[in-house]
């Protein structure tokens, strides 16, 4: 069995995190695998998980009426998936947060999955850990928004 603390420490999202914090996170973590076509997350379901991808590719998709699933991003080893558990965008804290996109494995995926409720409790109990992780999550959110902005501008389109 692989050592979860070592796997957590090896993931870029947690790079430089204090060893004591890795030890705390182990209690919320499982090692999981998905085969091509399997869903890691489904739009509309309760947001309970936060994934640190170790290997493989997954597609982030939205369902467009009349068109079906449309890929909006591809995530790979070193990326994270499943930010909705943080409740950052939830105006009503009494409602459970919901997943906003489908995430489907395009090839075999190995990931560490952290239970969002467990992680949230650990962050509330240890504000240093919470602060470090929220700074990283905010930076990640900003990067994703920047990619979406560039896609919307179609800056990569080749002019005739």
Secondary structure as the mmCIF struct_conf table of DSSP 4:
data_model
#
loop_
_struct_conf.conf_type_id
_struct_conf.id
_struct_conf.beg_label_comp_id
_struct_conf.beg_label_asym_id
_struct_conf.beg_label_seq_id
_struct_conf.end_label_comp_id
_struct_conf.end_label_asym_id
_struct_conf.end_label_seq_id
HELX_RH_AL_P HELX_RH_AL_P1 UNK A 4 UNK A 10
BEND BEND1 UNK A 11 UNK A 11
HELX_RH_3T_P HELX_RH_3T_P1 UNK A 12 UNK A 14
TURN_TY1_P TURN_TY1_P1 UNK A 15 UNK A 16
HELX_RH_AL_P HELX_RH_AL_P2 UNK A 19 UNK A 26
TURN_TY1_P TURN_TY1_P2 UNK A 27 UNK A 28
STRN STRN1 UNK A 29 UNK A 34
TURN_TY1_P TURN_TY1_P3 UNK A 36 UNK A 37
STRN STRN2 UNK A 39 UNK A 41
TURN_TY1_P TURN_TY1_P4 UNK A 43 UNK A 44
BEND BEND2 UNK A 45 UNK A 45
STRN STRN3 UNK A 46 UNK A 46
STRN STRN4 UNK A 49 UNK A 55
BEND BEND3 UNK A 56 UNK A 56
STRN STRN5 UNK A 57 UNK A 64
TURN_TY1_P TURN_TY1_P5 UNK A 65 UNK A 67
STRN STRN6 UNK A 68 UNK A 76
TURN_TY1_P TURN_TY1_P6 UNK A 77 UNK A 78
STRN STRN7 UNK A 80 UNK A 81
HELX_RH_3T_P HELX_RH_3T_P2 UNK A 84 UNK A 86
TURN_TY1_P TURN_TY1_P7 UNK A 88 UNK A 89
BEND BEND4 UNK A 91 UNK A 91
TURN_TY1_P TURN_TY1_P8 UNK A 93 UNK A 94
BEND BEND5 UNK A 95 UNK A 95
HELX_LH_PP_P HELX_LH_PP_P1 UNK A 96 UNK A 97
STRN STRN8 UNK A 98 UNK A 98
BEND BEND6 UNK A 101 UNK A 101
STRN STRN9 UNK A 102 UNK A 105
BEND BEND7 UNK A 106 UNK A 107
STRN STRN10 UNK A 109 UNK A 115
HELX_RH_AL_P HELX_RH_AL_P3 UNK A 116 UNK A 125
HELX_RH_AL_P HELX_RH_AL_P4 UNK A 127 UNK A 153
TURN_TY1_P TURN_TY1_P9 UNK A 154 UNK A 156
HELX_LH_PP_P HELX_LH_PP_P2 UNK A 157 UNK A 159
#
